[in-house]
């Protein structure tokens, strides 16, 4: 699968259809409440990964029954196929929503995601054909179709895992960059202008600083959703909006206010020392908000 995956990642011919599909998806899911629900904002992590189990589990179990219970398992196999196909719709919707947020910034994910989606849709159609064949009494044909669908579903699952674990789709982009534990200087205090976002860096951690009167707030500057810099976004009151996908955070403590991000931003303690603004990891860092 790795050589095939590498080839797909370099297939520029996939760009045009992928961009068209992603643009359409973003338009259809432009409602923030709908987008947050599909993204898993209220849950605290993407909902697509656990939903895939409701599809892959029953469908692959169908082939196990075909082998282990050749004569007695067909009725159960039909039920499992029905469950897997029914779970396919919400699973596909959440998955294509996550993918549509990444295709602008990662051309390899753009290409793999399109193939992943087409392969999954094809697998579900094959399973539907298997179910139809079984109901018509053509059990051997149904079993062969299910085995074909399982093979395609397995390959597509590999691509999905590659996008998550190698390309980082759906992974909190700040998880392995919590910031310094000790007080670390970021910027000369005179450079901070009131209500003006300032992008700084502390021990290789990107930091967003905002002065609000006598208070100075600091949160992780890399949006946990897809890694865009929050300093490029818009600040209104105490709310900063990511310029890439519209996630919103409270600059005072990093609390997630609106998705598609699913976790709050790491927040840092701040102080002024020798006319320098210093930050350190907040004692509450790592707590889920």
C-alpha positions in Angstrom: 0.0 0.0 0.0 2.8 2.4 0.6 4.0 2.7 -3.0 0.4 3.2 -4.1 -0.1 5.8 -1.4 3.0 7.7 -2.5 1.8 7.6 -6.2 -1.6 9.0 -5.2 0.0 11.8 -3.2 1.8 12.9 -6.3 -1.2 12.6 -8.7 -1.8 16.2 -9.6 -4.7 15.2 -11.9 -6.7 14.7 -8.7 -6.4 18.4 -7.7 -9.1 19.9 -9.9 -12.0 17.5 -8.9 -10.8 17.5 -5.3 -10.9 21.3 -5.1 -14.4 21.4 -6.7 -15.8 18.8 -4.2 -14.2 20.5 -1.2 -15.5 23.9 -2.2 -19.0 22.6 -2.5 -18.7 20.8 0.8 -17.6 24.0 2.6 -20.5 25.9 1.0 -23.0 23.3 2.1 -21.6 23.3 5.7 -21.2 27.0 6.1 -23.7 27.1 9.0 -21.5 27.3 12.1 -23.9 25.2 14.3 -24.1 22.5 11.7 -20.3 22.6 11.2 -19.6 22.4 14.9 -21.9 19.4 15.3 -20.3 17.5 12.4 -16.8 18.4 13.5 -17.3 17.2 17.0 -16.6 20.5 18.7 -19.0 19.8 21.6 -17.6 16.3 22.0 -14.0 17.4 22.4 -12.5 15.4 19.5 -13.4 14.6 15.8 -16.5 12.3 15.5 -15.4 10.7 12.2 -12.9 8.2 13.6 -15.3 6.4 16.1 -18.1 6.4 13.5 -15.9 4.5 11.1 -16.0 1.5 13.5 -19.8 1.4 13.0 -19.2 0.9 9.2 -16.0 -1.2 9.1 -16.9 -3.5 12.0 -20.3 -4.8 10.7 -19.2 -5.0 7.1 -16.0 -7.0 7.8 -17.9 -9.2 10.2 -20.1 -10.2 7.3 -17.2 -11.9 5.6 -16.3 -13.7 8.8 -19.8 -15.1 9.0 -19.6 -16.1 5.4 -16.6 -18.2 6.2 -17.4 -19.4 9.8 -21.1 -19.9 9.5 -21.6 -20.8 5.8 -25.2 -22.1 6.1 -26.6 -20.5 9.2 -25.0 -17.0 9.1 -26.7 -15.4 6.1 -29.5 -13.8 7.9 -27.1 -12.2 10.4 -24.8 -11.2 7.5 -27.7 -9.4 5.9 -28.4 -7.5 9.1 -24.8 -6.5 9.5 -24.6 -5.2 5.9 -27.7 -3.1 6.6 -26.2 -1.7 9.7 -22.9 -0.9 8.0 -24.6 0.8 5.0 -26.9 2.8 7.3 -23.9 4.0 9.4 -22.1 5.0 6.2 -24.0 8.3 5.6 -23.1 10.1 8.9 -19.5 8.6 8.7 -19.0 10.0 5.2 -20.5 13.3 6.1 -18.2 13.9 9.1 -15.2 12.6 7.2 -15.6 14.8 4.1 -16.2 17.8 6.4 -12.8 17.2 8.1 -11.1 16.7 4.7 -12.6 19.8 3.2 -10.9 21.9 5.9 -7.5 20.5 5.0 -7.3 20.4 1.2 -6.3 24.0 0.8 -3.2 23.6 3.0 -2.1 20.1 2.2 -2.1 18.9 -1.5 -1.2 15.4 -0.5 -4.2 15.1 1.8 -6.3 16.8 -0.9 -5.5 13.9 -3.3 -5.7 11.0 -0.9 -8.9 12.2 0.6 -10.7 12.2 -2.8 -9.5 8.6 -3.5 -10.5 7.6 0.1 -14.0 9.0 -0.4 -14.5 7.4 -3.8 -13.2 4.0 -2.5 -15.6 4.1 0.5 -18.6 5.0 -1.7 -17.7 2.2 -4.1 -17.3 -0.3 -1.3 -20.8 0.6 0.1 -22.3 0.2 -3.4 -20.7 -3.3 -3.6 -22.1 -4.2 -0.2 -25.5 -3.0 -1.3 -25.3 -5.3 -4.3 -24.2 -8.1 -2.0 -27.3 -7.5 0.1 -29.6 -7.5 -2.9 -28.0 -10.8 -4.2 -28.5 -12.5 -0.8 -32.1 -11.4 -0.6 -32.7 -13.0 -4.0 -31.2 -16.2 -2.9 -27.9 -15.8 -4.7 -25.8 -16.4 -1.6 -22.5 -17.3 -3.4 -22.7 -14.1 -5.5 -23.5 -12.1 -2.3 -20.5 -13.6 -0.5 -18.1 -12.8 -3.4 -19.4 -9.2 -3.6 -18.9 -8.8 0.2 -15.4 -10.1 0.0 -14.7 -7.6 -2.8 -16.2 -4.8 -0.8 -14.1 -5.8 2.2 -10.9 -5.7 0.2 -11.7 -2.2 -1.1 -12.8 -1.1 2.4 -9.5 -2.3 3.8 -7.5 -0.4 1.3 -9.5 2.7 1.8 -9.1 2.4 5.6 -5.3 2.3 5.1 -5.5 5.6 3.3 -7.7 7.1 6.1 -5.2 5.9 8.7 -2.3 7.4 6.6 -4.1 10.8 6.5 -4.6 10.8 10.3 -1.4 9.3 11.6 1.1 10.5 8.9 -0.5 13.7 7.6 -2.1 14.7 10.9 -5.7 15.2 9.8 -7.9 15.5 12.9 -5.0 15.6 15.3 -4.6 18.4 17.8 -1.7 20.5 16.3 -0.6 21.7 19.8 -0.6 18.4 21.6 3.2 17.9 21.5 4.1 21.6 22.0 2.9 22.6 25.4 5.3 25.5 25.8 8.0 26.2 28.4 7.7 25.3 32.0 10.0 28.1 33.2 9.5 31.8 32.7 10.8 32.6 29.2 11.1 36.1 27.6 9.1 36.6 24.4 9.2 40.3 23.5 10.2 43.8 24.8 7.2 45.1 26.7 7.2 48.4 24.7 6.5 46.5 21.5 3.1 45.4 22.7 0.3 47.8 21.5 -3.0 47.8 23.3 -5.5 45.4 21.6 -3.0 44.5 18.9 -2.2 40.8 18.5 1.5 40.1 18.6 3.0 36.9 17.3 6.0 35.8 19.4 8.0 32.8 20.2 9.1 31.2 23.4 11.5 28.3 23.4 10.3 27.4 19.8 6.7 27.6 20.8 4.6 30.1 18.8 2.7 32.4 21.1 0.0 35.0 20.5 0.3 37.9 22.9 -2.4 40.6 23.5 -2.2 43.5 25.8 -5.5 44.7 27.2 -4.8 47.7 29.4 -2.8 46.5 32.3 -3.4 42.8 31.5 -1.4 40.7 29.0 -2.8 37.5 27.7 -0.9 34.7 25.9 -2.2 31.6 24.2 -0.7 29.1 21.7 -0.5 30.8 18.3 -0.9 27.7 16.3 -4.6 26.7 15.9 -5.1 23.2 17.2 -7.4 22.4 14.3 -5.0 22.6 11.3 -2.1 24.6 12.6 -2.9 28.1 11.1 -1.5 31.1 13.0 -4.1 32.8 15.1 -2.2 36.1 14.8 -3.3 36.2 11.2 -6.9 36.2 12.3 -9.3 38.8 13.6 -9.5 40.0 17.2 -12.8 41.3 18.5 -13.1 41.9 22.2 -11.5 38.9 23.8 -12.3 36.6 20.9 -9.8 35.7 18.2 -11.1 34.1 15.0 -8.8 31.8 13.0 -8.4 33.1 9.5 -8.3 29.6 7.9 -11.5 27.9 9.1 -13.2 30.3 11.5 -12.5 28.6 14.9 -12.8 31.0 17.8 -11.0 31.2 21.1 -11.0 33.4 24.2 -7.6 35.0 24.4 -7.8 35.2 28.2 -7.6 31.5 28.7 -7.7 29.8 25.3 -11.2 28.4 25.7 -12.7 27.1 22.5 -15.8 29.1 21.6 -16.6 27.9 18.1 -15.3 25.1 15.9 -14.4 23.3 13.7 -11.6 23.0 16.2 -12.4 20.5 18.9 -10.0 21.5 21.7 -9.1 24.8 23.5 -5.8 26.5 22.9 -3.0 26.1 25.5 -2.9 29.2 27.6 0.2 30.7 29.3 0.9 32.7 32.4 2.4 36.1 31.7 4.5 38.7 33.6 6.7 41.7 32.9 10.3 41.5 34.1 13.0 44.0 33.3 10.8 45.5 30.6 10.4 42.1 29.0 7.2 40.1 28.6 7.7 36.6 29.8 5.5 33.5 29.6 5.4 30.0 31.1 3.1 27.1 30.8 0.0 27.6 32.9 -0.6 25.1 35.8 -3.9 24.3 34.1 -2.2 23.4 30.8 -3.4 20.1 29.5 -6.8 20.3 31.2 -9.6 19.7 28.8 -11.9 22.7 28.3 
